[in-house]
Amino acid sequence: MEKLITAGELAGLACTTKRTIHYYDQKNILKPVRVDAQGYRYYRESQVLDYQMILLLQTYGVSLVEITNFVKTRRNLYQLFQEKKFQVQHKIFELQSYLNNIDHYMGNLKQNGTMVSPRITTVRAFEIFYIEKFGSYAQIGKYCSELSKMMACNEGKLTTMAIFEDPTYQPRQSRIKIAVLAERGVRIKRPYRKIVMHMRFAPGKVITWIHNGSGSLLSLFWKELEKYCRKNKISVRKDTPDFEIYREVNTDVTKQFFEIYLPIK
């Protein structure tokens, strides 16, 4: 007859705790071979190896739900590792992106006392289609999606932007033009031709910074850009509104790129 071991003995052989062994039983990941009338659990010695497999999978980020499914379905281990490899590679890329940004911020702070290293340029007049909104900065993404549904594009994709009519920081209620660049092939869908407006926007001389990362951080970098201007005695124009262009919007924040523009004298 096969010799069985208690949950405590299994925990000792596996270098873990009895509580952990019980927890894995409750999650249907590592079930005992037998439970006696008093409720004591008994396991095979070979289940130490099962515990070590669970530990290995958790080490590489496999969730308990995924492990439970793996145990129940006896899924292909190679395929599981293949999926996890992709996730780990993405995490490495994400962390490298964060590290690069930190290096940039540190370099900029050391050089000029702000997190940004902007450039000064002249933006020629360009055409936009837009709708007027009065709301919070947090709703800009929603507003852009709303406008995008009113537009058609034969080539490529729409490039959205926001023009801030109020000259001061007003995150709760602000007058904003939500726009798309009137690039080649972009047009207003017929039902919205009385809703979406058209204009020529001429920013002129600006100071600009490109932000790679979450759009929810844009206000912070606007403040850094203003701080840079104060430190370097760069005069900001009030006759032209600030604006930002959303060059790349993605569910992966490491792939997002936004440009912020502050008109200057």
C-alpha positions in Angstrom: 0.0 0.0 0.0 1.3 3.5 -1.0 2.7 5.4 2.0 0.9 8.8 2.3 2.2 11.9 4.2 0.3 14.5 6.1 -0.2 18.1 5.0 2.4 19.2 7.6 5.0 16.6 6.2 4.3 17.8 2.7 4.8 21.4 3.8 8.2 20.4 5.4 9.4 18.6 2.3 8.3 21.4 0.0 9.9 24.1 2.2 6.5 25.9 2.7 3.8 26.1 5.3 0.9 23.9 6.2 -1.3 26.9 5.7 -0.2 27.2 2.1 -0.9 23.5 1.4 -4.4 23.9 2.8 -4.9 27.1 0.7 -3.9 25.3 -2.5 -6.4 22.5 -1.6 -9.2 25.1 -1.2 -8.3 26.6 -4.6 -8.4 23.1 -6.2 -4.8 23.3 -7.3 -3.1 20.7 -5.0 -5.7 18.3 -3.8 -5.0 15.6 -1.1 -5.3 11.9 -2.1 -7.4 11.2 1.0 -9.1 13.1 3.8 -10.0 11.0 6.9 -13.0 11.3 9.2 -11.2 13.9 11.3 -10.5 16.1 8.3 -6.8 15.4 8.1 -5.4 15.6 4.6 -3.0 13.0 3.2 -0.8 13.3 0.1 1.6 11.3 -2.0 5.3 12.1 -1.6 5.4 12.8 -5.4 3.1 15.8 -4.8 6.1 17.7 -3.6 7.0 17.9 -7.3 3.5 19.2 -8.0 4.0 21.9 -5.4 7.3 22.8 -7.0 5.6 23.2 -10.4 3.0 25.5 -8.9 5.8 27.5 -7.3 7.7 27.7 -10.6 4.6 28.9 -12.5 3.9 31.6 -9.9 7.5 32.7 -10.0 7.0 33.6 -13.7 3.8 35.4 -13.2 1.2 32.7 -13.9 -1.9 33.5 -11.8 -3.6 31.0 -9.5 -6.6 31.1 -11.8 -4.4 30.1 -14.8 -2.7 27.4 -12.7 -6.1 26.0 -11.6 -7.1 25.8 -15.3 -3.8 24.2 -16.2 -4.2 21.5 -13.5 -7.8 20.8 -14.4 -7.3 20.6 -18.2 -3.8 19.2 -18.2 -3.0 21.9 -20.7 0.2 21.8 -22.7 3.0 23.2 -20.6 5.0 24.4 -23.6 2.1 26.6 -24.8 1.7 28.0 -21.3 5.3 29.0 -21.2 5.1 30.5 -24.7 2.3 32.8 -23.6 4.0 33.8 -20.5 7.2 34.5 -22.4 5.4 37.0 -24.5 4.0 38.7 -21.4 7.5 38.8 -19.7 9.0 40.2 -22.9 6.3 43.0 -22.9 7.0 43.7 -19.2 10.7 44.0 -19.9 10.0 46.4 -22.8 7.6 48.4 -20.5 10.2 48.6 -17.7 12.9 49.7 -20.2 10.6 52.4 -21.4 10.1 53.6 -17.9 13.9 53.5 -17.3 14.5 55.5 -20.4 12.0 58.1 -19.3 13.5 58.3 -15.8 16.9 58.9 -17.4 15.5 61.7 -19.5 13.8 63.4 -16.6 16.9 63.1 -14.5 19.1 64.6 -17.3 16.6 67.4 -17.8 16.4 68.2 -14.1 20.1 68.3 -13.8 20.5 70.5 -16.9 17.6 73.0 -16.5 15.7 72.3 -13.3 12.6 70.9 -15.0 11.6 67.4 -16.3 11.4 68.7 -19.9 13.9 69.7 -22.6 11.6 71.5 -25.1 12.4 73.0 -28.4 11.3 76.3 -30.0 9.8 76.2 -33.5 7.3 77.8 -35.8 4.1 75.9 -36.6 2.6 77.0 -39.9 -1.2 77.4 -40.2 -3.1 74.2 -40.7 -6.8 73.1 -41.2 -8.8 71.3 -38.5 -12.4 70.0 -38.0 -13.6 70.6 -34.5 -16.5 70.5 -32.0 -16.8 72.8 -29.0 -16.8 71.3 -25.5 -17.1 72.6 -22.0 -15.9 70.0 -19.5 -13.0 68.5 -17.6 -9.6 67.5 -18.9 -10.3 63.9 -17.9 -13.1 63.8 -20.5 -10.9 64.7 -23.5 -10.4 61.1 -24.5 -14.1 60.6 -24.5 -14.6 63.8 -26.5 -12.0 62.7 -29.1 -13.8 59.4 -29.5 -17.1 61.2 -30.0 -15.6 63.4 -32.7 -13.9 60.5 -34.4 -17.2 58.8 -34.9 -18.4 61.8 -36.8 -15.5 61.7 -39.2 -14.4 59.5 -42.1 -10.9 58.9 -43.3 -9.9 57.3 -46.6 -6.3 57.0 -45.8 -4.5 56.1 -42.6 -6.1 57.2 -39.3 -7.4 60.3 -37.7 -5.1 62.5 -35.7 -6.9 64.2 -32.8 -6.0 67.3 -30.8 -7.3 69.7 -28.2 -7.2 73.5 -28.2 -7.6 75.2 -24.8 -9.6 78.4 -25.0 -9.0 79.2 -21.3 -5.6 80.6 -20.6 -5.3 79.2 -17.1 -5.2 75.7 -15.6 -8.9 74.6 -15.2 -9.1 70.8 -15.0 -12.7 70.7 -13.8 -14.5 73.0 -16.3 -12.7 74.3 -19.4 -13.6 75.5 -22.8 -12.0 73.2 -25.3 -12.0 72.7 -29.1 -11.8 69.0 -29.7 -10.4 68.6 -33.2 -9.0 66.3 -35.9 -6.3 67.4 -38.4 -7.9 68.0 -41.8 -5.4 65.8 -43.5 -5.8 64.1 -46.9 -8.8 61.9 -47.1 -10.4 63.2 -43.9 -14.0 64.4 -44.1 -17.1 64.9 -42.0 -19.8 62.2 -42.3 -23.0 63.6 -43.8 -25.2 63.5 -40.6 -22.7 65.6 -38.7 -22.0 68.4 -41.2 -23.9 70.9 -39.2 -22.3 69.9 -36.0 -18.6 69.6 -36.9 -17.0 73.0 -37.8 -14.0 73.8 -39.8 -11.2 76.4 -39.3 -7.7 77.4 -40.1 -5.5 77.4 -37.0 -2.3 79.5 -37.1 -0.2 78.9 -33.9 3.0 80.6 -35.1 6.0 80.6 -32.8 5.7 77.9 -30.0 7.7 76.0 -27.5 6.9 72.3 -27.6 7.6 69.1 -25.8 6.8 65.4 -26.8 5.5 63.2 -24.0 5.8 59.4 -24.3 3.5 57.7 -21.8 0.1 58.1 -20.1 -2.1 60.9 -21.3 -3.4 61.4 -17.8 0.0 63.0 -17.0 -0.2 65.7 -19.6 -1.2 68.5 -17.2 1.9 67.8 -15.2 4.2 68.3 -18.2 2.3 71.5 -19.1 3.3 72.9 -15.7 6.9 71.8 -16.3 6.8 73.5 -19.7 5.5 76.7 -18.1 8.2 76.4 -15.4 10.9 76.1 -18.1 9.6 79.3 -19.7 9.8 81.2 -16.5 13.3 79.9 -15.7 14.5 80.9 -19.2 12.5 84.2 -19.4 10.5 83.0 -22.4 7.3 85.1 -22.8 4.1 83.3 -23.4 1.6 84.7 -25.9 -2.0 85.1 -24.8 -3.4 85.8 -28.3 -3.2 82.2 -29.3 -4.5 79.2 -27.2 -2.3 76.4 -25.9 -2.9 73.1 -27.7 -1.9 69.4 -27.7 -1.8 66.9 -30.5 -2.3 63.2 -29.9 0.0 61.6 -32.4 -0.3 58.0 -31.1 -3.1 56.8 -28.8 -2.7 53.2 -27.7 -3.9 50.8 -25.0 -0.2 50.2 -24.4 1.0 53.5 -22.7 4.6 52.9 -23.8 3.5 53.4 -27.4 1.6 56.6 -26.8 3.0 60.0 -28.0 1.6 63.4 -27.3 2.8 66.8 -28.3 2.1 69.9 -26.2 2.5 73.4 -27.6 2.7 76.7 -25.8 2.6 79.8 -28.1 5.5 82.3 -27.2 6.7 85.7 -28.3 
